[in-house]
Amino acid sequence: MKYDNPHMSPHSPRMGNAFTRWVGSVGLKLIGWELKGRMPDAPKFVIIGVPHTSNWDAISASLAMLASGFKYTFLIKQEWFFWPMGPIFRALGGYPVDRSKGSNVVRQLTRIFEENDRICIGFPPEGTRAKVDKYKTGFLRVAYAAKVPVFICAFDGPNKHVVLDKEFPLTGDIDADAKAIKDYVDATWVGVNPERQ
């Protein structure tokens, strides 16, 4: 798939066509949001959407990715993959996760990275829209296991921007990395509902 797009790198996972990009662009304009920044020059990575304080985060991010033609995989409990929702979720980038007792979610996601040449998996590290003191570490466990970088997609609430921000340097210490990323986000970005940040 070849087309000029200032937000994508040559290695970015892509999907869609001119029509779906038009739909995403129109949707973004209708809700008053705009996509800024550029994806990392990497074919495989974990992307986190932060600060996650509103349902608008998922809407604006989905429209921004659709408008840019970027393909990212998001996680949904496998119980939701029934007809007709399963095919719809898959078409949009959804991946069924088995969270039953004894399942290893990190291993499931690591396998996805191993089986694809270009793949990005998205996480909301807070795990909720409510205020949290620290991020969950699942996204880092997956990134370390798959040996892929972590990239920050920020929700700039006051300016209504979805910002493709930066690849965050990892240290090898999962808890320290989770704290450093949250500290960076809290100091740099303000979400749609700042009181939940």
Buried (B, 14 or more C-beta within 10 A) or exposed (E): EEEEBEBBEEBBBBBBEEEEBEBBBEBBEEEEBBBBBBBBEBBBBBBBBBBBBBEBBBBBBBBBBBBBBBBBBBBBEBEEBEEEEBEEBEEBBBBBBEEEEEEEBBEBBBEBBEEBEEBBBBBBBBEEBEEBEEBBBBBBBBBBBBEBBBBBBBBBBEEBBBBBBBBBEBEEEBEEBBEBBBEBBEEBBBBBBEEBB
